[in-house]
Amino acid sequence: MFGMLIFLCTLLVHYCYANADNRVCQMIGEPKYPLLSRDGDITIGALFAVRSIETLPSFEFTQKPQPLVCSSVSLRDFQMAQTMTFTVEEINRSETLLPNVSIGYRIYDTCSSRLSSMSATMSVMNDQEFAALDKCNGQTPIHAIIGETESSATVILSRTTGPFKIPVISHSATCECLSNRKNYPSFFRTIASDYHQSRALAYIVKHFGWSWVGAVNSDNDYGNNGMAIFLRTAQEEGICIEYTEKFYRTEPEKLQKVVNVIKQGTAKVIVAFLTSLEMDDLLEQLNIQNITGLQMIGVEAWITAESLITPNSFHVLGGSLGFAIRKIDIEGFSDYAIKTFWDTAFPCSQENGNSSQDALSCNRYKDLLVLKNYKEDEPERRYSCNVYKAVYAVAHALHSLLKCKENDSCDKGLIIQPQEMVEALRKVNFTVKFGDRVWFDSTGGAVAQYEVVNWQQDSDGSIQFKAVGYYDASLPPDQRFVLNTENIIWAGGQLQKPRSVCSESCPPGTRKAGQKGRPVCCYDCIPCADGEISNETDSNNCMQCPGEYWSNAEKNKCVSKTVEFLSFTEVMGIVLVFFSLFGVGISVLVTVLFYSKKDTPIVKANNSELSFLLLFSLILCFLCSLTFIGRPTEWSCMLRHTAFGITFVLCISCVLGKTIVVLMAFKATLPGSNVMKWFGPLQQRLSVLSFTLIQVLICVLWLTISPPFPYKNMKYYKEKIILECSLGSTIGFSAVLGYIGLLALFCFILAFLARTLPDNFNEAKFITFSMLIFCAVWITFIPAYVSSPGKFTVAVEIFAILASSFGLFFCIFAPKCYIILFKPEQNTKQHLMGKTK
């Protein structure tokens, strides 16, 4: 509706302008008179929302509509109107700025209404009255317009004046949309764009660690554009928005919805991008429903608005933080606002307002007269300095266009075109008396400089807006934002900063896992998997520990993996060492026993020298098992397998020699046989030595080509390292085992053939049993060795060595020891030869 109205009015004025030579100017309808005015050589227009409530007349079209009625005076906007009149008076008194030119003004009240704003815009662009035969000269009586207060109204003003290039300078319209020079080429402002404020809101939320916030904005250009920038920046900073709601002051249903959303929400921080009027409505509803304890983050439009200070407002807004325009006192303004203004600039004094002659004309100023006795020591004047700068910017632009000379005069006869005024404003650069430099950037805006204010309550109960920091966009990025958190009072007057998160922080040892269908700030804390860690709070991912490291119990640190090997100190190692030493001990005892009985027939039978050599090799077999226990080293790995291979071949060679002796001895008893001379003691020694040398040669080749070495096996267990001896060459190890197996098989076959030879003590029987045990142990060893994990692999190999060694020892030497110790009467040659009865 308002867009169509703007279009029609603009079209009408433009048509009038295009046909200025042929059209008679006539005022249609009742003229709208300015609230305050002054004649001058140069006229500046101004639009302020001096009153905030507009009452619409009846639109039944049965009679002429009555004028709009405005009420509820806004002290802030009224003071801005006073500031403009004060600044104009100050410039008119100046001898250096526009020395012989007087500035006049026409200030209109827009009633915080788009309808009244449009009406005021059309009025300020045209003369109030025309003579009957006057023609349109195509010139506007206004050289610049100061206003408006709100962004949406300023958009209407700038779009309406845009086709005529009339410069508009706003003191408080901050919408980023107005920075578009293509759409608003003649717009300027002495306040910064919301681009910086919106981003700073996200920075302050981020600074305090609030990742879960609610957002409410005015449903107008100011709120929608500012909130859009905030939401975009919040997303970049990792801030999640629980809800984003908007309403306008004339929409009570939407306001109720907003209040219900806030009430049901879990966010403890609310970013309120509202004008002071919408904030006033929201504050009223929050008070009614007793919704407290929320940390409000505000914008310059309401954070310092005195209209919000009520007996119950601190209950809701206490501790609020926000950005405000810097507070600057203009020298001489306080005295002017209290007395001079009412005496000179105000069109209706209280005295003549009571007379019957002026009663009608003064009636519309009645509500303003109550401010005449307003005696506050420090009234809120944060926007007043922007009005002051705007008027001075116009004056400096006029000063350059009229070719004024300091302490001299200006060329009043020059006709100033609106476009020339726009160009002059782009070039202004001066410093006002309170030290601020005034200039406009490429978008027509000013540098962003804000105070960070905090709602606090003094001991007497009064509410103060305490400065606790600042934001200055002109400084380097790392110096722009400064906060003094020690001086901040938080929501509800608390001293402790509130927490507002969707999910509590995930401690080290866990990672964040997003909850389906919810913002990224809502997550579950999942413990890291085994072998993974997170060493920081709120980690998105767990890190895999390096190969030789594993996660600790808390999953927040990688520690060295437990190195596992068969040690001498553990139970299994102690048991195996015991049996190994036990085998050595009984072997030594048997050796001593045999040596003491070396002349007895049972010891001398089948070559006692081989028996002693066999006992020695068994001692070595028992001892070599000890090399498999303990931390594997390069030398121990080479020693354990070669010692095992050589000692077992020596042992089997001795048993093979004894088996051959049994067979040869039987053959020697046959008539005419001299076989024993071919396998006498010398040949027996040589056979043992030859068989053993072959194994030594295999081991030497193995150690030369690809020897065993210590190896950290991390494949079987993820959480620990198996320190083992790698075979180096599987072929070498297979050759060693294969050679041992070949000798054992050959020995078994010979012993099996000799088992039935006639003899009371046929050693071949016992050798057969020993070889059966030996072969059975090593045949079962292979699958057990392959399938056993970690240190149990070594234990299986030691067990096979000990089992086969004990099998040989008991099968071959136990029967002889039994006869020597318990049946000495059988230890005779006759008994062994079977010649005893």
C-alpha positions in Angstrom: 0.0 0.0 0.0 2.7 2.4 1.0 4.9 1.5 -1.9 2.0 2.3 -4.3 1.4 5.6 -2.5 5.1 6.5 -2.9 5.0 5.6 -6.5 1.9 7.7 -7.3 3.1 10.7 -5.3 6.5 10.6 -6.9 5.0 10.3 -10.3 2.7 13.2 -9.7 5.5 15.5 -8.5 7.8 14.5 -11.3 5.0 15.2 -13.8 4.5 18.6 -12.3 8.3 19.2 -12.5 8.5 18.1 -16.2 5.6 20.4 -17.1 6.5 23.3 -14.9 6.1 25.9 -17.6 2.5 24.9 -18.5 1.0 23.9 -15.1 -0.4 26.2 -12.5 0.7 25.2 -9.0 -2.3 24.5 -6.7 -2.3 22.9 -3.2 -4.8 20.1 -3.1 -6.3 19.4 0.3 -5.2 20.8 3.6 -1.5 21.8 3.9 0.6 20.1 6.5 2.4 22.7 8.5 5.8 22.2 10.1 6.2 21.7 13.8 9.0 24.2 14.0 10.1 26.6 11.3 12.3 29.6 10.6 12.8 31.7 7.5 16.2 32.1 6.0 18.2 32.6 2.8 18.8 28.8 2.7 16.2 26.4 4.0 16.9 23.0 5.5 14.1 20.5 6.0 13.9 18.0 8.8 11.7 15.0 9.7 11.7 13.7 13.3 9.3 11.3 15.1 8.6 13.8 17.9 5.4 11.9 18.7 5.2 8.1 18.6 1.5 7.2 18.5 -0.8 8.1 15.6 -4.5 7.8 15.7 -6.2 7.3 12.3 -9.5 9.0 11.6 -12.6 7.3 10.3 -12.4 6.3 6.6 -16.1 5.8 5.9 -16.0 8.3 3.0 -19.2 10.0 4.1 -17.4 13.1 5.0 -14.0 14.7 4.7 -11.5 12.8 6.8 -10.2 14.6 9.8 -6.5 15.2 10.2 -4.3 12.5 11.8 -3.9 12.9 15.5 -0.4 12.3 17.0 0.3 11.8 20.7 2.9 10.4 23.2 5.9 12.7 22.9 9.3 11.2 22.4 11.9 13.1 24.5 14.7 11.8 22.4 13.4 13.0 19.1 12.1 16.3 20.6 15.7 16.9 21.8 17.0 16.2 18.3 14.6 18.8 16.9 15.9 21.2 19.6 19.5 20.3 18.6 18.8 21.3 15.0 17.4 24.7 15.9 20.4 25.2 18.3 22.8 24.3 15.5 21.2 26.6 13.0 21.3 29.5 15.4 24.9 28.7 16.1 25.8 28.7 12.4 23.9 31.9 11.8 25.9 33.6 14.5 29.2 32.4 12.9 31.3 34.9 11.1 33.4 32.3 9.3 30.8 29.8 8.1 28.3 31.3 5.7 29.0 34.8 7.0 26.3 36.7 5.3 23.8 33.8 4.7 21.1 32.9 7.1 19.8 29.4 7.3 16.2 28.6 7.9 14.5 25.4 8.7 11.2 23.5 8.5 10.9 20.6 11.0 8.0 18.2 10.5 6.7 15.6 13.0 6.2 12.1 11.4 4.5 10.6 14.4 6.6 7.3 13.9 4.1 6.5 11.2 4.8 5.6 7.6 1.6 7.4 6.5 2.5 10.6 8.3 6.1 10.2 7.1 5.0 10.2 3.5 2.8 13.2 4.0 5.6 15.1 5.8 8.0 14.2 2.9 5.6 15.7 0.3 5.2 18.8 2.4 8.8 19.5 3.0 9.6 19.2 -0.7 7.0 21.9 -1.6 6.1 25.4 -0.6 3.2 25.7 1.8 1.1 28.1 -0.2 0.9 29.3 -3.8 -0.6 32.4 -5.4 -3.4 31.6 -7.7 -1.4 32.3 -10.9 2.0 31.1 -9.7 3.6 28.5 -11.9 5.8 25.7 -10.9 9.4 26.8 -11.3 10.8 23.3 -11.0 12.9 24.3 -8.0 12.5 22.8 -4.5 12.6 25.3 -1.6 14.6 22.8 0.4 18.3 22.4 -0.2 18.7 19.3 2.1 16.6 17.2 4.4 17.7 16.0 7.8 16.0 12.7 8.8 14.5 10.4 9.3 14.8 8.7 12.7 13.9 5.2 11.6 15.4 3.2 8.7 12.1 2.2 7.1 10.8 5.8 7.1 14.2 7.0 5.7 13.9 4.5 2.9 10.5 6.1 2.0 12.0 9.5 2.2 15.1 8.7 0.1 13.1 6.9 -2.6 10.7 9.9 -2.8 13.4 12.5 -3.0 15.8 10.4 -5.1 14.4 11.3 -8.5 14.9 15.0 -7.6 18.5 14.5 -6.3 17.5 16.2 -3.0 20.2 15.2 -0.5 18.9 13.4 2.6 21.2 13.2 5.7 20.0 10.9 8.4 21.2 11.1 12.0 19.9 7.6 13.1 18.9 5.5 10.1 21.4 2.6 10.2 20.0 0.0 7.8 22.7 -1.4 5.6 20.3 -1.4 2.7 20.7 2.4 2.5 24.4 1.9 1.7 23.4 1.0 -1.9 24.5 4.0 -3.9 22.7 2.8 -6.9 19.3 2.9 -5.2 20.1 5.8 -2.9 22.7 8.1 -4.6 21.8 11.2 -2.7 21.6 9.6 0.8 24.1 10.4 3.5 24.2 9.7 7.3 26.2 10.9 10.2 25.8 7.5 11.9 27.4 4.2 10.9 25.7 1.5 8.9 24.3 -1.5 10.8 26.9 -3.7 8.9 29.4 -3.1 11.7 26.9 -3.2 14.5 25.4 -6.5 13.4 28.8 -8.1 13.1 29.8 -6.7 16.4 26.7 -8.3 18.0 28.0 -11.7 16.8 31.5 -10.9 18.1 30.2 -10.0 21.6 28.2 -13.2 21.7 31.2 -15.2 20.6 33.4 -13.4 23.1 31.4 -14.6 26.1 31.1 -18.1 24.8 27.4 -18.1 24.1 26.8 -20.6 21.3 23.0 -20.9 21.7 21.0 -17.7 21.4 17.5 -16.5 20.4 17.0 -13.6 18.0 14.1 -11.1 17.8 14.0 -8.2 15.3 11.6 -5.5 14.2 9.7 -6.5 11.1 11.0 -3.5 9.1 14.0 -2.5 7.0 16.1 -1.7 10.0 15.4 -5.0 11.8 15.3 -7.4 8.8 18.5 -6.1 7.3 20.4 -5.9 10.6 19.3 -9.4 11.7 20.3 -10.9 8.3 23.8 -9.6 8.7 23.9 -10.8 12.3 22.7 -14.3 11.4 25.3 -14.6 8.6 28.1 -13.5 10.9 26.9 -15.8 13.7 27.0 -18.7 11.3 30.6 -17.8 10.4 31.5 -17.6 14.1 29.9 -21.0 14.9 27.0 -19.5 16.9 23.7 -21.4 16.7 20.3 -19.6 16.7 17.6 -21.5 18.5 14.9 -19.3 17.0 14.6 -16.0 15.0 11.3 -14.2 15.3 10.1 -10.7 14.2 7.1 -8.4 14.8 6.0 -4.9 14.2 4.5 -2.5 16.7 1.1 -2.7 15.1 1.0 -6.5 15.2 0.0 -7.7 18.7 -0.7 -11.3 17.5 2.9 -11.7 16.3 4.1 -10.1 19.5 2.3 -12.8 21.5 3.8 -15.5 19.3 7.3 -14.0 19.9 6.8 -14.0 23.7 5.6 -17.6 23.7 8.6 -18.7 21.7 10.9 -16.9 24.1 9.1 -18.5 27.1 9.4 -22.0 25.6 13.0 -21.6 24.4 16.1 -22.9 26.2 18.4 -20.1 25.1 19.4 -17.8 28.0 20.7 -15.0 25.7 18.5 -13.0 23.3 19.8 -10.7 20.6 17.1 -8.0 20.2 17.5 -6.1 17.0 14.5 -3.9 17.7 13.6 -0.2 17.6 12.8 1.4 21.0 9.0 1.2 20.2 9.0 -2.6 19.5 11.3 -3.1 22.5 8.8 -1.2 24.7 6.0 -3.5 23.6 8.2 -6.6 24.1 9.2 -5.4 27.6 5.6 -4.9 28.6 4.7 -8.4 27.6 7.7 -10.0 29.3 6.8 -8.1 32.5 3.2 -9.3 32.3 4.3 -12.9 31.9 7.1 -12.6 34.4 9.8 -13.9 32.0 13.1 -13.0 33.6 16.7 -14.2 33.8 17.3 -13.6 30.1 20.5 -11.9 29.0 19.5 -9.3 26.5 21.9 -8.1 23.8 20.7 -4.8 22.3 21.3 -2.4 19.6 21.7 1.4 19.6 18.0 1.9 18.8 16.9 0.9 22.3 19.8 0.1 24.6 20.0 3.6 26.0 16.3 4.6 25.4 15.1 6.4 28.5 11.5 5.5 27.6 12.3 1.9 28.6 13.2 2.9 32.2 10.2 2.0 34.3 9.8 0.7 37.8 9.7 -2.8 36.6 12.0 -2.7 33.6 15.2 -3.6 35.5 13.4 -6.8 36.5 13.6 -7.9 32.8 16.3 -5.8 31.2 18.8 -5.5 34.1 22.3 -6.5 33.0 21.5 -6.0 29.3 24.5 -5.4 27.1 24.5 -3.5 23.8 26.0 -1.0 21.5 25.2 2.6 21.8 26.1 5.9 20.0 28.9 7.7 21.9 27.6 10.2 24.4 28.8 13.7 23.6 27.8 16.9 25.3 27.4 19.8 23.0 28.7 23.0 24.6 25.9 25.5 25.3 23.0 23.2 24.3 21.7 22.5 27.9 21.1 26.2 28.6 19.6 26.6 25.2 17.2 23.6 25.6 16.0 24.8 29.0 15.3 28.4 28.2 16.4 30.0 24.9 14.6 27.4 22.8 11.2 28.1 24.5 11.7 31.8 24.2 12.9 32.0 20.5 12.3 28.8 18.5 9.1 27.4 20.1 6.1 28.9 18.2 3.6 28.9 21.2 4.5 29.9 24.7 2.4 28.8 27.6 1.1 32.4 28.1 -0.2 33.1 24.7 -1.3 29.5 24.5 -3.9 30.2 27.1 -5.3 33.3 25.3 -8.5 32.8 23.3 -6.9 34.2 20.2 -4.1 31.6 19.9 -5.9 28.7 21.6 -6.6 26.9 18.4 -3.1 27.3 16.9 -1.4 26.4 20.2 -3.5 23.4 20.8 -1.2 21.0 18.9 1.7 22.1 21.0 0.0 21.4 24.3 1.7 18.1 24.9 5.1 19.6 24.2 4.8 22.4 26.7 5.1 19.8 29.6 8.7 19.4 28.5 9.5 23.0 29.2 10.3 22.4 32.8 12.3 19.2 32.1 15.3 19.7 34.4 17.2 16.4 34.1 21.0 17.1 34.6 22.2 14.7 31.9 19.4 13.9 29.5 19.9 11.3 26.8 21.6 13.1 23.9 23.5 10.3 22.1 21.8 11.1 18.8 21.9 14.8 19.2 25.5 15.1 18.2 24.6 13.3 14.9 22.0 16.0 14.2 24.6 18.6 15.0 27.0 17.0 12.5 24.4 16.7 9.8 23.4 20.4 10.0 27.1 21.4 9.9 27.7 19.1 6.9 25.0 20.9 5.0 26.4 24.3 6.1 29.9 23.4 4.9 28.6 22.1 1.6 26.7 25.4 1.1 29.8 27.3 2.1 31.8 25.8 -0.7 29.0 26.1 -3.3 28.3 29.8 -2.5 32.0 30.5 -2.8 32.1 31.9 0.7 35.3 33.5 2.0 36.1 33.5 5.6 35.1 36.8 7.4 33.8 38.0 4.1 30.6 37.2 2.2 29.0 34.6 0.1 27.5 34.9 -3.4 23.8 34.7 -2.6 22.8 35.0 -6.2 24.0 31.6 -7.1 21.3 29.0 -7.8 22.2 25.7 -6.2 21.1 22.6 -8.0 20.3 19.5 -5.9 22.9 17.5 -7.7 25.6 20.1 -6.9 24.6 19.8 -3.3 25.0 16.1 -3.4 28.5 16.4 -4.9 29.5 19.0 -2.3 28.4 16.8 0.6 30.5 14.0 -0.8 33.6 16.2 -0.4 32.9 17.7 3.1 35.7 17.1 5.6 35.8 19.1 8.8 36.0 18.9 12.5 33.3 20.0 14.9 34.0 21.8 18.2 33.8 18.6 20.3 36.6 17.1 18.3 34.9 14.6 15.9 35.9 14.7 12.3 33.0 14.7 9.9 33.2 13.1 6.4 31.3 10.6 4.4 32.7 7.3 3.0 31.9 5.8 -0.4 28.5 4.6 0.8 27.6 8.0 2.3 28.0 6.7 5.9 30.2 7.5 8.9 32.8 5.5 10.6 31.4 2.9 13.1 32.2 3.9 16.7 30.1 2.5 19.5 30.2 2.3 23.3 29.4 -1.0 24.9 26.9 -0.2 27.6 25.5 -2.2 30.4 22.2 -1.7 32.3 23.2 -1.3 36.0 21.3 -0.1 39.1 22.8 2.4 41.5 22.4 2.1 45.3 19.5 4.6 45.1 17.7 2.3 42.6 18.2 4.4 39.6 19.1 2.7 36.3 22.4 3.8 34.7 23.9 3.0 31.3 27.5 2.2 32.2 30.1 2.1 29.5 32.1 -1.2 29.8 33.9 -1.2 26.4 33.9 0.1 22.9 34.0 -0.9 19.2 35.8 1.3 16.7 35.9 0.1 13.1 38.6 2.7 12.2 41.1 0.7 14.3 43.1 -2.4 13.2 41.0 -5.6 13.5 42.7 -6.8 16.6 42.1 -3.5 18.4 38.5 -2.7 17.4 36.7 -4.5 20.2 37.6 -3.9 23.8 35.6 -5.1 26.8 36.1 -4.6 30.6 34.2 -7.7 31.8 35.0 -7.0 35.5 32.5 -4.1 35.5 29.6 -5.9 33.9 26.4 -6.8 35.8 24.6 -9.7 34.2 21.0 -10.6 33.7 18.8 -10.1 36.8 21.6 -8.1 38.4 23.8 -11.2 38.9 27.6 -11.0 39.1 28.1 -14.4 37.4 28.0 -14.6 33.6 25.1 -16.8 32.4 25.6 -19.9 30.3 23.7 -20.4 27.1 24.6 -23.5 25.2 22.5 -26.2 23.6 24.8 -28.9 24.7 27.5 -28.8 27.4 31.1 -28.9 26.2 32.6 -32.3 25.4 35.6 -33.0 27.6 38.9 -34.3 26.3 38.5 -38.0 25.4 35.2 -37.5 23.6 34.1 -36.0 20.3 31.0 -34.1 19.2 28.3 -36.0 17.3 25.6 -33.8 15.9 22.0 -34.5 16.8 19.9 -35.3 13.8 17.7 -32.4 12.6 19.2 -29.9 15.1 21.8 -27.1 14.8 25.4 -27.9 14.9 25.6 -26.6 18.5 23.4 -29.4 19.6 25.4 -32.6 19.9 26.1 -35.6 22.0 29.5 -36.4 23.5 30.8 -39.7 22.1 33.8 -41.3 23.8 36.7 -41.8 21.4 37.3 -45.4 20.2 40.2 -47.4 21.4 43.4 -46.2 20.0 42.0 -42.7 19.4 42.2 -39.6 21.5 41.0 -36.0 21.7 43.1 -33.7 23.9 41.0 -30.6 23.7 37.5 -29.5 24.6 34.7 -29.8 22.0 36.8 -31.8 19.6 35.0 -32.6 16.3 37.1 -35.6 15.6 39.2 -38.1 17.5 42.8 -38.5 16.4 44.3 -41.9 15.7 47.4 -42.6 17.9 50.6 -43.3 16.0 51.6 -46.9 15.4 53.5 -47.6 18.6 51.1 -45.6 20.8 47.7 -46.3 22.3 45.1 -44.3 24.0 45.0 -44.1 27.8 42.0 -44.9 29.9 40.7 -41.3 29.7 41.2 -41.3 25.9 42.9 -37.9 26.1 46.6 -38.9 25.6 48.5 -41.3 23.5 50.8 -43.5 25.6 53.3 -46.0 24.5 51.8 -49.4 23.8 52.5 -52.2 26.3 55.3 -54.2 24.9 54.6 -57.9 25.5 57.2 -60.7 25.5 57.7 -63.8 27.5 59.7 -62.5 30.5 61.5 -64.3 33.3 59.4 -62.6 35.9 55.9 -63.6 34.9 54.3 -66.9 36.0 54.6 -68.6 32.7 58.2 -67.7 32.3 59.0 -68.9 35.8 57.3 -72.2 35.2 59.2 -72.8 32.0 62.5 -71.8 33.6 61.8 -74.2 36.4 61.2 -77.1 34.1 64.2 -76.1 32.0 66.5 -76.1 35.0 64.9 -79.2 36.3 65.8 -81.0 33.0 69.3 -79.7 33.3 69.5 -80.8 36.9 68.3 -84.4 36.4 70.5 -84.6 33.3 73.6 -83.6 35.3 72.6 -86.1 38.1 72.2 -88.9 35.5 75.6 -88.0 34.1 77.1 -88.2 37.5 75.4 -91.5 38.1 76.5 -92.9 34.8 80.0 -91.7 35.4 80.1 -93.4 38.8 78.8 -96.6 37.2 80.7 -96.3 33.9 82.2 -99.8 34.3 78.9 -101.5 34.7 77.5 -103.5 31.8 74.3 -101.4 31.5 76.4 -98.2 31.1 78.9 -99.7 28.7 76.1 -101.2 26.6 75.6 -99.5 23.2 78.7 -97.2 23.6 78.8 -95.3 26.8 80.6 -92.5 25.0 77.4 -91.8 23.0 75.4 -91.9 26.2 77.5 -89.2 27.8 77.4 -87.2 24.5 73.6 -87.6 24.4 73.3 -86.4 28.0 75.4 -83.4 27.2 73.2 -82.6 24.2 70.1 -82.9 26.3 71.6 -80.5 28.8 72.1 -78.1 25.9 68.5 -78.7 24.7 67.2 -77.8 28.1 69.4 -74.8 28.4 68.6 -73.5 24.8 64.9 -73.1 25.9 66.1 -70.3 28.2 67.2 -68.3 25.2 63.5 -68.0 24.2 62.6 -66.3 27.4 63.3 -62.6 28.0 63.3 -59.5 25.8 64.2 -60.4 22.2 67.4 -58.8 20.9 69.3 -59.1 17.7 71.8 -61.6 19.3 69.2 -63.6 21.3 67.0 -64.0 18.2 70.0 -65.5 16.2 71.1 -67.6 19.2 67.8 -69.1 20.1 67.0 -70.7 16.7 70.5 -71.8 15.8 71.2 -73.2 19.3 67.9 -75.0 19.1 68.6 -76.5 15.7 72.2 -77.5 16.4 71.6 -79.0 19.9 68.6 -81.0 18.7 70.5 -82.4 15.7 73.4 -83.3 18.1 70.9 -85.0 20.3 69.1 -86.9 17.4 72.5 -87.8 15.9 73.5 -89.4 19.2 70.3 -91.4 19.3 70.7 -92.3 15.7 74.2 -93.5 16.4 73.0 -95.6 19.3 70.3 -97.1 17.1 72.8 -98.0 14.4 75.0 -99.5 17.1 72.1 -101.8 18.2 71.6 -103.0 14.6 75.3 -103.4 14.0 75.7 -105.3 17.2 73.0 -107.8 16.2 74.6 -108.2 12.8 78.0 -108.8 14.4 76.7 -111.8 16.3 76.0 -113.6 13.1 78.7 -116.1 12.0 81.4 -114.6 9.8 80.2 -111.0 10.3 82.8 -108.3 10.8 80.4 -105.4 10.5 81.3 -103.8 13.8 84.7 -102.9 12.4 82.9 -100.6 9.9 80.9 -98.8 12.6 83.2 -98.7 15.5 83.7 -95.9 18.0 85.5 -93.8 15.5 82.8 -94.1 12.9 80.2 -93.3 15.5 81.9 -90.1 16.4 82.3 -89.2 12.8 78.7 -89.8 12.0 77.5 -87.6 14.9 80.0 -84.9 13.9 78.9 -85.2 10.2 75.2 -85.0 11.0 75.8 -82.0 13.3 78.0 -80.1 10.8 75.3 -80.3 8.2 72.9 -78.5 10.6 75.7 -76.0 11.4 76.1 -75.3 7.7 72.4 -74.7 7.3 72.4 -72.3 10.3 75.4 -70.4 8.9 73.7 -70.0 5.6 70.5 -68.9 7.4 72.3 -66.3 9.5 74.3 -65.1 6.5 71.4 -64.6 4.1 68.5 -63.6 6.2 69.0 -63.9 10.0 66.2 -63.7 12.6 65.7 -60.2 14.1 63.6 -58.5 16.8 60.2 -57.5 15.4 57.4 -55.4 16.8 54.2 -57.2 15.8 51.3 -54.7 16.0 48.9 -56.6 13.8 47.6 -59.2 16.2 46.8 -56.8 19.1 45.9 -53.2 18.5 46.4 -52.1 22.1 49.9 -53.7 22.6 53.1 -54.6 20.8 54.2 -58.2 20.6 58.0 -58.1 20.7 59.0 -61.3 19.0 61.8 -62.7 16.8 61.0 -62.7 13.2 62.4 -65.7 11.4 64.0 -63.6 8.8 64.0 -66.4 6.3 61.1 -68.9 6.5 63.0 -71.2 4.3 66.0 -71.2 6.7 63.8 -72.1 9.6 62.0 -74.8 7.6 65.3 -76.2 6.6 66.4 -76.4 10.2 63.2 -78.1 11.3 63.0 -80.3 8.3 66.6 -81.6 8.8 65.7 -82.3 12.5 62.6 -84.1 11.4 64.4 -86.1 8.7 67.0 -87.4 11.2 64.2 -88.1 13.7 62.2 -90.1 11.1 65.3 -92.0 10.0 66.1 -92.8 13.6 62.5 -93.9 14.3 62.5 -96.3 11.3 65.8 -97.9 12.3 64.7 -98.2 16.0 61.3 -99.6 14.9 63.1 -102.3 12.8 65.4 -103.1 15.8 62.7 -103.3 18.4 62.2 -107.1 18.0 65.9 -108.1 18.3 66.5 -110.7 21.0 67.9 -109.0 24.0 66.9 -108.6 27.6 67.7 -104.9 27.4 67.0 -103.9 23.9 67.6 -100.2 23.8 65.8 -99.9 20.4 62.5 -100.3 22.0 63.0 -97.2 24.2 64.5 -95.3 21.3 61.4 -96.1 19.3 59.2 -94.7 22.1 61.4 -91.6 22.4 61.2 -91.0 18.7 57.4 -91.5 18.7 57.1 -88.9 21.5 59.5 -86.6 19.7 57.7 -86.7 16.4 54.3 -86.4 18.0 55.4 -83.3 19.9 56.8 -81.5 16.8 54.0 -82.5 14.6 51.5 -81.0 17.0 53.9 -78.0 17.5 53.4 -76.7 13.9 49.6 -75.9 14.1 49.9 -74.8 17.7 52.8 -72.5 16.8 50.9 -70.9 13.9 47.7 -70.3 15.9 49.1 -69.2 19.2 49.0 -65.4 19.7 51.9 -63.2 21.0 54.1 -64.6 23.7 52.2 -67.9 23.7 53.9 -68.6 20.4 57.3 -68.6 22.2 55.8 -70.6 25.0 54.6 -73.3 22.6 58.1 -73.5 21.1 59.7 -73.8 24.5 57.1 -76.4 25.6 57.9 -78.4 22.4 61.6 -78.2 23.2 61.1 -79.3 26.8 58.6 -82.0 26.0 60.7 -83.6 23.3 63.8 -83.3 25.5 62.1 -84.9 28.5 60.7 -87.6 26.2 64.1 -88.5 25.0 65.6 -88.3 28.4 63.0 -90.5 30.2 62.6 -93.1 27.4 66.3 -93.7 27.0 67.8 -93.1 30.5 65.0 -93.8 32.9 65.0 -97.6 32.4 68.8 -97.7 32.9 68.7 -95.5 36.0 65.9 -97.8 37.4 68.1 -100.9 37.0 71.2 -99.1 38.4 69.4 -97.7 41.4 66.7 -100.3 42.1 67.7 -103.5 40.3 71.4 -103.7 40.6 71.3 -107.5 40.3 70.2 -107.1 36.7 73.2 -104.9 35.9 75.2 -107.9 34.8 76.5 -109.0 31.4 74.7 -112.3 31.7 71.4 -110.6 32.3 71.8 -108.2 29.5 72.7 -111.1 27.2 69.7 -113.1 28.3 71.8 -116.0 29.6 70.4 -115.9 33.2 67.5 -118.1 34.3 
